Amino acid sequence: MQLTHTQYDALERAITDGRRLVVWRRGTEYVVIPLGLRLVDGHEEITARHPTTGEDIVLRLDEMDSMEPVGNGS
């Protein structure tokens, strides 16, 4: 998945505000709290935490089908 400028802005706001993010990858929906965006071996990755279990999750952007922040940020 290649994020648009608007999606990058939404991702950055979700990271800054600690808002949840819904990510779809290979038919599975993940609801996570994004902690950061980083580049590893030429691939962009979202480092995140599961809001209920506290489990750390790494989601590569090139493996994601779609991404959307939860709520409108107000």
CHARMM-style PDB file with segment names, atoms N, HN, CA, C and O in Angstrom:
ATOM      1  N   MET     1       0.850  -1.175   0.000  1.00  0.00      PROA
ATOM      2  CA  MET     1       0.000   0.000   0.000  1.00  0.00      PROA
ATOM      3  C   MET     1       0.894   1.236   0.000  1.00  0.00      PROA
ATOM      4  O   MET     1       1.853   1.312   0.768  1.00  0.00      PROA
ATOM      5  N   GLN     2       0.587   2.182  -0.842  1.00  0.00      PROA
ATOM      6  HN  GLN     2      -0.193   2.121  -1.465  1.00  0.00      PROA
ATOM      7  CA  GLN     2       1.270   3.467  -0.863  1.00  0.00      PROA
ATOM      8  C   GLN     2       0.326   4.504  -0.278  1.00  0.00      PROA
ATOM      9  O   GLN     2      -0.755   4.732  -0.821  1.00  0.00      PROA
ATOM     10  N   LEU     3       0.719   5.134   0.821  1.00  0.00      PROA
ATOM     11  HN  LEU     3       1.597   4.949   1.262  1.00  0.00      PROA
ATOM     12  CA  LEU     3      -0.142   6.118   1.466  1.00  0.00      PROA
ATOM     13  C   LEU     3      -0.149   7.429   0.693  1.00  0.00      PROA
ATOM     14  O   LEU     3       0.859   7.832   0.113  1.00  0.00      PROA
ATOM     15  N   THR     4      -1.303   8.084   0.698  1.00  0.00      PROA
ATOM     16  HN  THR     4      -2.122   7.757   1.169  1.00  0.00      PROA
ATOM     17  CA  THR     4      -1.418   9.417   0.127  1.00  0.00      PROA
ATOM     18  C   THR     4      -0.946  10.432   1.161  1.00  0.00      PROA
ATOM     19  O   THR     4      -0.730  10.090   2.324  1.00  0.00      PROA
ATOM     20  N   HSD     5      -0.790  11.667   0.738  1.00  0.00      PROA
ATOM     21  HN  HSD     5      -0.965  11.945  -0.206  1.00  0.00      PROA
ATOM     22  CA  HSD     5      -0.395  12.737   1.652  1.00  0.00      PROA
ATOM     23  C   HSD     5      -1.402  12.845   2.802  1.00  0.00      PROA
ATOM     24  O   HSD     5      -1.013  13.002   3.959  1.00  0.00      PROA
ATOM     25  N   THR     6      -2.685  12.763   2.482  1.00  0.00      PROA
ATOM     26  HN  THR     6      -3.001  12.636   1.542  1.00  0.00      PROA
ATOM     27  CA  THR     6      -3.746  12.845   3.489  1.00  0.00      PROA
ATOM     28  C   THR     6      -3.652  11.692   4.483  1.00  0.00      PROA
ATOM     29  O   THR     6      -3.836  11.890   5.684  1.00  0.00      PROA
ATOM     30  N   GLN     7      -3.365  10.482   3.986  1.00  0.00      PROA
ATOM     31  HN  GLN     7      -3.216  10.320   3.010  1.00  0.00      PROA
ATOM     32  CA  GLN     7      -3.238   9.323   4.872  1.00  0.00      PROA
ATOM     33  C   GLN     7      -2.008   9.444   5.775  1.00  0.00      PROA
ATOM     34  O   GLN     7      -2.071   9.075   6.948  1.00  0.00      PROA
ATOM     35  N   TYR     8      -0.886   9.957   5.245  1.00  0.00      PROA
ATOM     36  HN  TYR     8      -0.835  10.257   4.292  1.00  0.00      PROA
ATOM     37  CA  TYR     8       0.290  10.192   6.083  1.00  0.00      PROA
ATOM     38  C   TYR     8      -0.039  11.194   7.190  1.00  0.00      PROA
ATOM     39  O   TYR     8       0.355  10.997   8.340  1.00  0.00      PROA
ATOM     40  N   ASP     9      -0.761  12.271   6.848  1.00  0.00      PROA
ATOM     41  HN  ASP     9      -1.081  12.430   5.914  1.00  0.00      PROA
ATOM     42  CA  ASP     9      -1.159  13.252   7.855  1.00  0.00      PROA
ATOM     43  C   ASP     9      -2.026  12.609   8.931  1.00  0.00      PROA
ATOM     44  O   ASP     9      -1.827  12.853  10.121  1.00  0.00      PROA
ATOM     45  N   ALA    10      -2.987  11.786   8.515  1.00  0.00      PROA
ATOM     46  HN  ALA    10      -3.149  11.587   7.549  1.00  0.00      PROA
ATOM     47  CA  ALA    10      -3.873  11.112   9.467  1.00  0.00      PROA
ATOM     48  C   ALA    10      -3.081  10.154  10.356  1.00  0.00      PROA
ATOM     49  O   ALA    10      -3.332  10.069  11.558  1.00  0.00      PROA
ATOM     50  N   LEU    11      -2.124   9.434   9.765  1.00  0.00      PROA
ATOM     51  HN  LEU    11      -1.920   9.504   8.788  1.00  0.00      PROA
ATOM     52  CA  LEU    11      -1.283   8.523  10.539  1.00  0.00      PROA
ATOM     53  C   LEU    11      -0.454   9.294  11.553  1.00  0.00      PROA
ATOM     54  O   LEU    11      -0.365   8.894  12.714  1.00  0.00      PROA
ATOM     55  N   GLU    12       0.152  10.395  11.126  1.00  0.00      PROA
ATOM     56  HN  GLU    12       0.079  10.719  10.183  1.00  0.00      PROA
ATOM     57  CA  GLU    12       0.957  11.207  12.043  1.00  0.00      PROA
ATOM     58  C   GLU    12       0.111  11.766  13.181  1.00  0.00      PROA
ATOM     59  O   GLU    12       0.562  11.800  14.325  1.00  0.00      PROA
ATOM     60  N   ARG    13      -1.115  12.206  12.880  1.00  0.00      PROA
ATOM     61  HN  ARG    13      -1.482  12.178  11.950  1.00  0.00      PROA
ATOM     62  CA  ARG    13      -2.012  12.702  13.940  1.00  0.00      PROA
ATOM     63  C   ARG    13      -2.384  11.588  14.905  1.00  0.00      PROA
ATOM     64  O   ARG    13      -2.445  11.811  16.114  1.00  0.00      PROA
ATOM     65  N   ALA    14      -2.637  10.376  14.376  1.00  0.00      PROA
ATOM     66  HN  ALA    14      -2.588  10.195  13.394  1.00  0.00      PROA
ATOM     67  CA  ALA    14      -2.978   9.244  15.239  1.00  0.00      PROA
ATOM     68  C   ALA    14      -1.809   8.904  16.167  1.00  0.00      PROA
ATOM     69  O   ALA    14      -2.015   8.597  17.341  1.00  0.00      PROA
ATOM     70  N   ILE    15      -0.590   8.959  15.641  1.00  0.00      PROA
ATOM     71  HN  ILE    15      -0.423   9.208  14.687  1.00  0.00      PROA
ATOM     72  CA  ILE    15       0.594   8.691  16.466  1.00  0.00      PROA
ATOM     73  C   ILE    15       0.717   9.755  17.547  1.00  0.00      PROA
ATOM     74  O   ILE    15       0.903   9.432  18.720  1.00  0.00      PROA
ATOM     75  N   THR    16       0.613  11.012  17.161  1.00  0.00      PROA
ATOM     76  HN  THR    16       0.462  11.274  16.208  1.00  0.00      PROA
ATOM     77  CA  THR    16       0.770  12.121  18.101  1.00  0.00      PROA
ATOM     78  C   THR    16      -0.310  12.119  19.183  1.00  0.00      PROA
ATOM     79  O   THR    16      -0.024  12.347  20.358  1.00  0.00      PROA
ATOM     80  N   ASP    17      -1.564  11.858  18.769  1.00  0.00      PROA
ATOM     81  HN  ASP    17      -1.796  11.673  17.814  1.00  0.00      PROA
ATOM     82  CA  ASP    17      -2.690  11.919  19.693  1.00  0.00      PROA
ATOM     83  C   ASP    17      -2.960  10.606  20.426  1.00  0.00      PROA
ATOM     84  O   ASP    17      -3.788  10.568  21.336  1.00  0.00      PROA
ATOM     85  N   GLY    18      -2.270   9.527  20.038  1.00  0.00      PROA
ATOM     86  HN  GLY    18      -1.597   9.558  19.299  1.00  0.00      PROA
ATOM     87  CA  GLY    18      -2.506   8.227  20.667  1.00  0.00      PROA
ATOM     88  C   GLY    18      -3.847   7.625  20.291  1.00  0.00      PROA
ATOM     89  O   GLY    18      -4.416   6.839  21.049  1.00  0.00      PROA
ATOM     90  N   ARG    19      -4.357   7.996  19.109  1.00  0.00      PROA
ATOM     91  HN  ARG    19      -3.895   8.634  18.494  1.00  0.00      PROA
ATOM     92  CA  ARG    19      -5.648   7.481  18.643  1.00  0.00      PROA
ATOM     93  C   ARG    19      -5.493   6.141  17.958  1.00  0.00      PROA
ATOM     94  O   ARG    19      -4.450   5.844  17.376  1.00  0.00      PROA
ATOM     95  N   ARG    20      -6.522   5.346  18.029  1.00  0.00      PROA
ATOM     96  HN  ARG    20      -7.369   5.587  18.502  1.00  0.00      PROA
ATOM     97  CA  ARG    20      -6.501   4.030  17.401  1.00  0.00      PROA
ATOM     98  C   ARG    20      -6.533   4.122  15.885  1.00  0.00      PROA
ATOM     99  O   ARG    20      -6.986   5.102  15.295  1.00  0.00      PROA
ATOM    100  N   LEU    21      -6.033   3.057  15.290  1.00  0.00      PROA
ATOM    101  HN  LEU    21      -5.665   2.260  15.770  1.00  0.00      PROA
ATOM    102  CA  LEU    21      -5.928   2.952  13.844  1.00  0.00      PROA
ATOM    103  C   LEU    21      -6.452   1.577  13.447  1.00  0.00      PROA
ATOM    104  O   LEU    21      -6.129   0.577  14.087  1.00  0.00      PROA
ATOM    105  N   VAL    22      -7.258   1.528  12.394  1.00  0.00      PROA
ATOM    106  HN  VAL    22      -7.521   2.341  11.874  1.00  0.00      PROA
ATOM    107  CA  VAL    22      -7.738   0.250  11.849  1.00  0.00      PROA
ATOM    108  C   VAL    22      -6.907  -0.042  10.609  1.00  0.00      PROA
ATOM    109  O   VAL    22      -6.825   0.776   9.693  1.00  0.00      PROA
ATOM    110  N   VAL    23      -6.291  -1.221  10.594  1.00  0.00      PROA
ATOM    111  HN  VAL    23      -6.358  -1.885  11.339  1.00  0.00      PROA
ATOM    112  CA  VAL    23      -5.461  -1.646   9.470  1.00  0.00      PROA
ATOM    113  C   VAL    23      -5.978  -2.993   8.976  1.00  0.00      PROA
ATOM    114  O   VAL    23      -6.258  -3.889   9.772  1.00  0.00      PROA
ATOM    115  N   TRP    24      -6.099  -3.126   7.669  1.00  0.00      PROA
ATOM    116  HN  TRP    24      -5.872  -2.398   7.023  1.00  0.00      PROA
ATOM    117  CA  TRP    24      -6.469  -4.407   7.069  1.00  0.00      PROA
ATOM    118  C   TRP    24      -5.246  -4.952   6.343  1.00  0.00      PROA
ATOM    119  O   TRP    24      -4.624  -4.267   5.530  1.00  0.00      PROA
ATOM    120  N   ARG    25      -4.917  -6.203   6.659  1.00  0.00      PROA
ATOM    121  HN  ARG    25      -5.422  -6.759   7.320  1.00  0.00      PROA
ATOM    122  CA  ARG    25      -3.781  -6.872   6.024  1.00  0.00      PROA
ATOM    123  C   ARG    25      -4.144  -8.329   5.802  1.00  0.00      PROA
ATOM    124  O   ARG    25      -4.474  -9.053   6.741  1.00  0.00      PROA
ATOM    125  N   ARG    26      -4.077  -8.744   4.548  1.00  0.00      PROA
ATOM    126  HN  ARG    26      -3.809  -8.156   3.786  1.00  0.00      PROA
ATOM    127  CA  ARG    26      -4.372 -10.144   4.167  1.00  0.00      PROA
ATOM    128  C   ARG    26      -5.702 -10.640   4.726  1.00  0.00      PROA
ATOM    129  O   ARG    26      -5.807 -11.773   5.196  1.00  0.00      PROA
ATOM    130  N   GLY    27      -6.725  -9.769   4.668  1.00  0.00      PROA
ATOM    131  HN  GLY    27      -6.640  -8.849   4.286  1.00  0.00      PROA
ATOM    132  CA  GLY    27      -8.062 -10.161   5.099  1.00  0.00      PROA
ATOM    133  C   GLY    27      -8.297 -10.099   6.596  1.00  0.00      PROA
ATOM    134  O   GLY    27      -9.383 -10.456   7.053  1.00  0.00      PROA
ATOM    135  N   THR    28      -7.320  -9.658   7.374  1.00  0.00      PROA
ATOM    136  HN  THR    28      -6.438  -9.368   7.002  1.00  0.00      PROA
ATOM    137  CA  THR    28      -7.467  -9.565   8.820  1.00  0.00      PROA
ATOM    138  C   THR    28      -7.487  -8.099   9.232  1.00  0.00      PROA
ATOM    139  O   THR    28      -6.681  -7.292   8.767  1.00  0.00      PROA
ATOM    140  N   GLU    29      -8.423  -7.776  10.111  1.00  0.00      PROA
ATOM    141  HN  GLU    29      -9.078  -8.431  10.488  1.00  0.00      PROA
ATOM    142  CA  GLU    29      -8.519  -6.413  10.616  1.00  0.00      PROA
ATOM    143  C   GLU    29      -7.741  -6.311  11.933  1.00  0.00      PROA
ATOM    144  O   GLU    29      -7.905  -7.139  12.830  1.00  0.00      PROA
ATOM    145  N   TYR    30      -6.902  -5.293  12.031  1.00  0.00      PROA
ATOM    146  HN  TYR    30      -6.769  -4.620  11.303  1.00  0.00      PROA
ATOM    147  CA  TYR    30      -6.146  -5.009  13.244  1.00  0.00      PROA
ATOM    148  C   TYR    30      -6.560  -3.633  13.748  1.00  0.00      PROA
ATOM    149  O   TYR    30      -6.554  -2.667  12.984  1.00  0.00      PROA
ATOM    150  N   VAL    31      -6.915  -3.533  15.007  1.00  0.00      PROA
ATOM    151  HN  VAL    31      -6.920  -4.318  15.628  1.00  0.00      PROA
ATOM    152  CA  VAL    31      -7.147  -2.237  15.647  1.00  0.00      PROA
ATOM    153  C   VAL    31      -5.982  -2.047  16.607  1.00  0.00      PROA
ATOM    154  O   VAL    31      -5.804  -2.822  17.547  1.00  0.00      PROA
ATOM    155  N   VAL    32      -5.191  -1.007  16.360  1.00  0.00      PROA
ATOM    156  HN  VAL    32      -5.336  -0.377  15.597  1.00  0.00      PROA
ATOM    157  CA  VAL    32      -3.958  -0.804  17.118  1.00  0.00      PROA
ATOM    158  C   VAL    32      -3.809   0.667  17.499  1.00  0.00      PROA
ATOM    159  O   VAL    32      -4.478   1.542  16.948  1.00  0.00      PROA
ATOM    160  N   ILE    33      -2.919   0.915  18.449  1.00  0.00      PROA
ATOM    161  HN  ILE    33      -2.376   0.205  18.896  1.00  0.00      PROA
ATOM    162  CA  ILE    33      -2.513   2.269  18.788  1.00  0.00      PROA
ATOM    163  C   ILE    33      -1.132   2.466  18.175  1.00  0.00      PROA
ATOM    164  O   ILE    33      -0.166   1.854  18.630  1.00  0.00      PROA
ATOM    165  N   PRO    34      -1.022   3.316  17.144  1.00  0.00      PROA
ATOM    166  CA  PRO    34       0.281   3.500  16.496  1.00  0.00      PROA
ATOM    167  C   PRO    34       1.231   4.282  17.401  1.00  0.00      PROA
ATOM    168  O   PRO    34       0.842   5.277  18.012  1.00  0.00      PROA
ATOM    169  N   LEU    35       2.469   3.823  17.480  1.00  0.00      PROA
ATOM    170  HN  LEU    35       2.784   3.015  16.983  1.00  0.00      PROA
ATOM    171  CA  LEU    35       3.482   4.470  18.312  1.00  0.00      PROA
ATOM    172  C   LEU    35       4.506   5.223  17.484  1.00  0.00      PROA
ATOM    173  O   LEU    35       5.095   6.197  17.952  1.00  0.00      PROA
ATOM    174  N   GLY    36       4.721   4.774  16.250  1.00  0.00      PROA
ATOM    175  HN  GLY    36       4.242   3.982  15.869  1.00  0.00      PROA
ATOM    176  CA  GLY    36       5.709   5.438  15.407  1.00  0.00      PROA
ATOM    177  C   GLY    36       5.720   4.870  14.004  1.00  0.00      PROA
ATOM    178  O   GLY    36       5.145   3.818  13.725  1.00  0.00      PROA
ATOM    179  N   LEU    37       6.394   5.600  13.133  1.00  0.00      PROA
ATOM    180  HN  LEU    37       6.861   6.454  13.360  1.00  0.00      PROA
ATOM    181  CA  LEU    37       6.589   5.193  11.747  1.00  0.00      PROA
ATOM    182  C   LEU    37       8.085   5.215  11.506  1.00  0.00      PROA
ATOM    183  O   LEU    37       8.746   6.213  11.796  1.00  0.00      PROA
ATOM    184  N   ARG    38       8.630   4.122  10.976  1.00  0.00      PROA
ATOM    185  HN  ARG    38       8.093   3.312  10.740  1.00  0.00      PROA
ATOM    186  CA  ARG    38      10.072   4.054  10.758  1.00  0.00      PROA
ATOM    187  C   ARG    38      10.379   3.344   9.451  1.00  0.00      PROA
ATOM    188  O   ARG    38       9.527   2.664   8.879  1.00  0.00      PROA
ATOM    189  N   LEU    39      11.602   3.514   8.993  1.00  0.00      PROA
ATOM    190  HN  LEU    39      12.294   4.067   9.457  1.00  0.00      PROA
ATOM    191  CA  LEU    39      12.084   2.870   7.778  1.00  0.00      PROA
ATOM    192  C   LEU    39      13.082   1.797   8.175  1.00  0.00      PROA
ATOM    193  O   LEU    39      14.086   2.092   8.823  1.00  0.00      PROA
ATOM    194  N   VAL    40      12.813   0.544   7.790  1.00  0.00      PROA
ATOM    195  HN  VAL    40      11.997   0.304   7.263  1.00  0.00      PROA
ATOM    196  CA  VAL    40      13.679  -0.583   8.116  1.00  0.00      PROA
ATOM    197  C   VAL    40      13.956  -1.354   6.833  1.00  0.00      PROA
ATOM    198  O   VAL    40      13.035  -1.851   6.186  1.00  0.00      PROA
ATOM    199  N   ASP    41      15.216  -1.447   6.474  1.00  0.00      PROA
ATOM    200  HN  ASP    41      15.964  -1.043   7.000  1.00  0.00      PROA
ATOM    201  CA  ASP    41      15.620  -2.176   5.271  1.00  0.00      PROA
ATOM    202  C   ASP    41      14.825  -1.739   4.037  1.00  0.00      PROA
ATOM    203  O   ASP    41      14.455  -2.567   3.205  1.00  0.00      PROA
ATOM    204  N   GLY    42      14.569  -0.441   3.928  1.00  0.00      PROA
ATOM    205  HN  GLY    42      14.870   0.232   4.604  1.00  0.00      PROA
ATOM    206  CA  GLY    42      13.866   0.099   2.775  1.00  0.00      PROA
ATOM    207  C   GLY    42      12.355  -0.039   2.818  1.00  0.00      PROA
ATOM    208  O   GLY    42      11.681   0.276   1.838  1.00  0.00      PROA
ATOM    209  N   HSD    43      11.809  -0.505   3.940  1.00  0.00      PROA
ATOM    210  HN  HSD    43      12.357  -0.761   4.736  1.00  0.00      PROA
ATOM    211  CA  HSD    43      10.365  -0.687   4.076  1.00  0.00      PROA
ATOM    212  C   HSD    43       9.850   0.166   5.220  1.00  0.00      PROA
ATOM    213  O   HSD    43      10.426   0.168   6.308  1.00  0.00      PROA
ATOM    214  N   GLU    44       8.745   0.904   4.973  1.00  0.00      PROA
ATOM    215  HN  GLU    44       8.277   0.902   4.089  1.00  0.00      PROA
ATOM    216  CA  GLU    44       8.131   1.683   6.034  1.00  0.00      PROA
ATOM    217  C   GLU    44       7.310   0.764   6.936  1.00  0.00      PROA
ATOM    218  O   GLU    44       6.554  -0.082   6.459  1.00  0.00      PROA
ATOM    219  N   GLU    45       7.470   0.943   8.242  1.00  0.00      PROA
ATOM    220  HN  GLU    45       8.084   1.630   8.630  1.00  0.00      PROA
ATOM    221  CA  GLU    45       6.764   0.130   9.222  1.00  0.00      PROA
ATOM    222  C   GLU    45       6.088   1.015  10.257  1.00  0.00      PROA
ATOM    223  O   GLU    45       6.642   2.023  10.695  1.00  0.00      PROA
ATOM    224  N   ILE    46       4.885   0.619  10.636  1.00  0.00      PROA
ATOM    225  HN  ILE    46       4.435  -0.200  10.280  1.00  0.00      PROA
ATOM    226  CA  ILE    46       4.198   1.251  11.751  1.00  0.00      PROA
ATOM    227  C   ILE    46       4.455   0.380  12.967  1.00  0.00      PROA
ATOM    228  O   ILE    46       4.115  -0.803  12.973  1.00  0.00      PROA
ATOM    229  N   THR    47       5.052   0.958  13.990  1.00  0.00      PROA
ATOM    230  HN  THR    47       5.328   1.919  13.985  1.00  0.00      PROA
ATOM    231  CA  THR    47       5.169   0.244  15.264  1.00  0.00      PROA
ATOM    232  C   THR    47       3.924   0.602  16.057  1.00  0.00      PROA
ATOM    233  O   THR    47       3.549   1.772  16.140  1.00  0.00      PROA
ATOM    234  N   ALA    48       3.284  -0.403  16.639  1.00  0.00      PROA
ATOM    235  HN  ALA    48       3.589  -1.353  16.572  1.00  0.00      PROA
ATOM    236  CA  ALA    48       1.992  -0.189  17.283  1.00  0.00      PROA
ATOM    237  C   ALA    48       1.833  -1.101  18.487  1.00  0.00      PROA
ATOM    238  O   ALA    48       2.642  -1.998  18.726  1.00  0.00      PROA
ATOM    239  N   ARG    49       0.770  -0.849  19.239  1.00  0.00      PROA
ATOM    240  HN  ARG    49       0.112  -0.121  19.045  1.00  0.00      PROA
ATOM    241  CA  ARG    49       0.436  -1.666  20.401  1.00  0.00      PROA
ATOM    242  C   ARG    49      -1.044  -2.007  20.341  1.00  0.00      PROA
ATOM    243  O   ARG    49      -1.877  -1.166  20.004  1.00  0.00      PROA
ATOM    244  N   HSD    50      -1.359  -3.257  20.674  1.00  0.00      PROA
ATOM    245  HN  HSD    50      -0.683  -3.941  20.948  1.00  0.00      PROA
ATOM    246  CA  HSD    50      -2.749  -3.684  20.741  1.00  0.00      PROA
ATOM    247  C   HSD    50      -3.374  -2.995  21.951  1.00  0.00      PROA
ATOM    248  O   HSD    50      -2.820  -3.081  23.047  1.00  0.00      PROA
ATOM    249  N   PRO    51      -4.523  -2.306  21.789  1.00  0.00      PROA
ATOM    250  CA  PRO    51      -5.072  -1.522  22.890  1.00  0.00      PROA
ATOM    251  C   PRO    51      -5.566  -2.333  24.086  1.00  0.00      PROA
ATOM    252  O   PRO    51      -5.640  -1.802  25.194  1.00  0.00      PROA
ATOM    253  N   THR    52      -5.904  -3.603  23.888  1.00  0.00      PROA
ATOM    254  HN  THR    52      -5.844  -4.035  22.988  1.00  0.00      PROA
ATOM    255  CA  THR    52      -6.422  -4.419  24.983  1.00  0.00      PROA
ATOM    256  C   THR    52      -5.345  -5.265  25.645  1.00  0.00      PROA
ATOM    257  O   THR    52      -5.257  -5.317  26.872  1.00  0.00      PROA
ATOM    258  N   THR    53      -4.524  -5.929  24.832  1.00  0.00      PROA
ATOM    259  HN  THR    53      -4.596  -5.886  23.836  1.00  0.00      PROA
ATOM    260  CA  THR    53      -3.529  -6.850  25.385  1.00  0.00      PROA
ATOM    261  C   THR    53      -2.190  -6.185  25.679  1.00  0.00      PROA
ATOM    262  O   THR    53      -1.398  -6.700  26.468  1.00  0.00      PROA
ATOM    263  N   GLY    54      -1.935  -5.044  25.047  1.00  0.00      PROA
ATOM    264  HN  GLY    54      -2.578  -4.626  24.405  1.00  0.00      PROA
ATOM    265  CA  GLY    54      -0.639  -4.381  25.215  1.00  0.00      PROA
ATOM    266  C   GLY    54       0.461  -4.993  24.370  1.00  0.00      PROA
ATOM    267  O   GLY    54       1.619  -4.589  24.475  1.00  0.00      PROA
ATOM    268  N   GLU    55       0.117  -5.968  23.528  1.00  0.00      PROA
ATOM    269  HN  GLU    55      -0.824  -6.297  23.443  1.00  0.00      PROA
ATOM    270  CA  GLU    55       1.103  -6.631  22.669  1.00  0.00      PROA
ATOM    271  C   GLU    55       1.646  -5.658  21.629  1.00  0.00      PROA
ATOM    272  O   GLU    55       0.884  -4.909  21.018  1.00  0.00      PROA
ATOM    273  N   ASP    56       2.969  -5.667  21.426  1.00  0.00      PROA
ATOM    274  HN  ASP    56       3.589  -6.276  21.922  1.00  0.00      PROA
ATOM    275  CA  ASP    56       3.599  -4.853  20.387  1.00  0.00      PROA
ATOM    276  C   ASP    56       3.403  -5.508  19.028  1.00  0.00      PROA
ATOM    277  O   ASP    56       3.523  -6.725  18.891  1.00  0.00      PROA
ATOM    278  N   ILE    57       3.101  -4.689  18.024  1.00  0.00      PROA
ATOM    279  HN  ILE    57       3.003  -3.700  18.136  1.00  0.00      PROA
ATOM    280  CA  ILE    57       2.843  -5.169  16.667  1.00  0.00      PROA
ATOM    281  C   ILE    57       3.601  -4.279  15.694  1.00  0.00      PROA
ATOM    282  O   ILE    57       3.647  -3.061  15.866  1.00  0.00      PROA
ATOM    283  N   VAL    58       4.195  -4.885  14.673  1.00  0.00      PROA
ATOM    284  HN  VAL    58       4.158  -5.875  14.533  1.00  0.00      PROA
ATOM    285  CA  VAL    58       4.851  -4.134  13.603  1.00  0.00      PROA
ATOM    286  C   VAL    58       4.102  -4.448  12.312  1.00  0.00      PROA
ATOM    287  O   VAL    58       3.953  -5.611  11.936  1.00  0.00      PROA
ATOM    288  N   LEU    59       3.633  -3.399  11.638  1.00  0.00      PROA
ATOM    289  HN  LEU    59       3.754  -2.454  11.943  1.00  0.00      PROA
ATOM    290  CA  LEU    59       2.882  -3.554  10.395  1.00  0.00      PROA
ATOM    291  C   LEU    59       3.612  -2.834   9.279  1.00  0.00      PROA
ATOM    292  O   LEU    59       3.781  -1.616   9.327  1.00  0.00      PROA
ATOM    293  N   ARG    60       4.048  -3.584   8.270  1.00  0.00      PROA
ATOM    294  HN  ARG    60       3.910  -4.574   8.231  1.00  0.00      PROA
ATOM    295  CA  ARG    60       4.729  -2.978   7.117  1.00  0.00      PROA
ATOM    296  C   ARG    60       3.706  -2.404   6.163  1.00  0.00      PROA
ATOM    297  O   ARG    60       2.723  -3.062   5.822  1.00  0.00      PROA
ATOM    298  N   LEU    61       3.940  -1.165   5.730  1.00  0.00      PROA
ATOM    299  HN  LEU    61       4.738  -0.630   6.007  1.00  0.00      PROA
ATOM    300  CA  LEU    61       2.998  -0.508   4.831  1.00  0.00      PROA
ATOM    301  C   LEU    61       2.822  -1.269   3.529  1.00  0.00      PROA
ATOM    302  O   LEU    61       1.716  -1.309   2.988  1.00  0.00      PROA
ATOM    303  N   ASP    62       3.886  -1.875   3.011  1.00  0.00      PROA
ATOM    304  HN  ASP    62       4.784  -1.842   3.450  1.00  0.00      PROA
ATOM    305  CA  ASP    62       3.766  -2.583   1.732  1.00  0.00      PROA
ATOM    306  C   ASP    62       3.003  -3.904   1.847  1.00  0.00      PROA
ATOM    307  O   ASP    62       2.742  -4.550   0.832  1.00  0.00      PROA
ATOM    308  N   GLU    63       2.641  -4.316   3.069  1.00  0.00      PROA
ATOM    309  HN  GLU    63       2.852  -3.791   3.893  1.00  0.00      PROA
ATOM    310  CA  GLU    63       1.840  -5.525   3.272  1.00  0.00      PROA
ATOM    311  C   GLU    63       0.389  -5.203   3.632  1.00  0.00      PROA
ATOM    312  O   GLU    63      -0.442  -6.105   3.740  1.00  0.00      PROA
ATOM    313  N   MET    64       0.085  -3.912   3.817  1.00  0.00      PROA
ATOM    314  HN  MET    64       0.760  -3.179   3.729  1.00  0.00      PROA
ATOM    315  CA  MET    64      -1.252  -3.505   4.224  1.00  0.00      PROA
ATOM    316  C   MET    64      -2.171  -3.336   3.027  1.00  0.00      PROA
ATOM    317  O   MET    64      -1.747  -2.897   1.958  1.00  0.00      PROA
ATOM    318  N   ASP    65      -3.454  -3.696   3.222  1.00  0.00      PROA
ATOM    319  HN  ASP    65      -3.798  -4.052   4.090  1.00  0.00      PROA
ATOM    320  CA  ASP    65      -4.458  -3.481   2.191  1.00  0.00      PROA
ATOM    321  C   ASP    65      -5.070  -2.086   2.327  1.00  0.00      PROA
ATOM    322  O   ASP    65      -5.306  -1.408   1.327  1.00  0.00      PROA
ATOM    323  N   SER    66      -5.324  -1.660   3.565  1.00  0.00      PROA
ATOM    324  HN  SER    66      -5.132  -2.211   4.377  1.00  0.00      PROA
ATOM    325  CA  SER    66      -5.849  -0.319   3.804  1.00  0.00      PROA
ATOM    326  C   SER    66      -5.626   0.066   5.266  1.00  0.00      PROA
ATOM    327  O   SER    66      -5.305  -0.770   6.111  1.00  0.00      PROA
ATOM    328  N   MET    67      -5.810   1.376   5.535  1.00  0.00      PROA
ATOM    329  HN  MET    67      -6.071   2.055   4.849  1.00  0.00      PROA
ATOM    330  CA  MET    67      -5.579   1.906   6.857  1.00  0.00      PROA
ATOM    331  C   MET    67      -6.513   3.090   7.074  1.00  0.00      PROA
ATOM    332  O   MET    67      -6.748   3.879   6.158  1.00  0.00      PROA
ATOM    333  N   GLU    68      -7.046   3.212   8.287  1.00  0.00      PROA
ATOM    334  HN  GLU    68      -6.855   2.571   9.031  1.00  0.00      PROA
ATOM    335  CA  GLU    68      -7.959   4.304   8.578  1.00  0.00      PROA
ATOM    336  C   GLU    68      -7.932   4.609  10.073  1.00  0.00      PROA
ATOM    337  O   GLU    68      -8.047   3.694  10.887  1.00  0.00      PROA
ATOM    338  N   PRO    69      -7.784   5.876  10.446  1.00  0.00      PROA
ATOM    339  CA  PRO    69      -7.843   6.226  11.864  1.00  0.00      PROA
ATOM    340  C   PRO    69      -9.269   6.060  12.397  1.00  0.00      PROA
ATOM    341  O   PRO    69     -10.237   6.237  11.657  1.00  0.00      PROA
ATOM    342  N   VAL    70      -9.390   5.723  13.671  1.00  0.00      PROA
ATOM    343  HN  VAL    70      -8.603   5.580  14.271  1.00  0.00      PROA
ATOM    344  CA  VAL    70     -10.698   5.577  14.312  1.00  0.00      PROA
ATOM    345  C   VAL    70     -11.145   6.949  14.790  1.00  0.00      PROA
ATOM    346  O   VAL    70     -10.375   7.658  15.437  1.00  0.00      PROA
ATOM    347  N   GLY    71     -12.355   7.324  14.485  1.00  0.00      PROA
ATOM    348  HN  GLY    71     -12.981   6.748  13.959  1.00  0.00      PROA
ATOM    349  CA  GLY    71     -12.890   8.616  14.914  1.00  0.00      PROA
ATOM    350  C   GLY    71     -12.415   9.737  14.020  1.00  0.00      PROA
ATOM    351  O   GLY    71     -11.678   9.527  13.057  1.00  0.00      PROA
ATOM    352  N   ASN    72     -12.861  10.949  14.368  1.00  0.00      PROA
ATOM    353  HN  ASN    72     -13.460  11.120  15.151  1.00  0.00      PROA
ATOM    354  CA  ASN    72     -12.519  12.103  13.536  1.00  0.00      PROA
ATOM    355  C   ASN    72     -11.518  13.025  14.183  1.00  0.00      PROA
ATOM    356  O   ASN    72     -11.185  14.065  13.616  1.00  0.00      PROA
ATOM    357  N   GLY    73     -11.023  12.669  15.368  1.00  0.00      PROA
ATOM    358  HN  GLY    73     -11.293  11.824  15.829  1.00  0.00      PROA
ATOM    359  CA  GLY    73      -9.993  13.464  16.000  1.00  0.00      PROA
ATOM    360  C   GLY    73     -10.507  14.668  16.755  1.00  0.00      PROA
ATOM    361  O   GLY    73      -9.699  15.467  17.229  1.00  0.00      PROA
ATOM    362  N   SER    74     -11.816  14.838  16.891  1.00  0.00      PROA
ATOM    363  HN  SER    74     -12.471  14.189  16.505  1.00  0.00      PROA
ATOM    364  CA  SER    74     -12.325  15.990  17.625  1.00  0.00      PROA
ATOM    365  C   SER    74     -12.612  15.653  19.065  1.00  0.00      PROA
ATOM    366  OT1 SER    74     -13.049  16.516  19.827  1.00  0.00      PROA
TER     367      SER     74
END
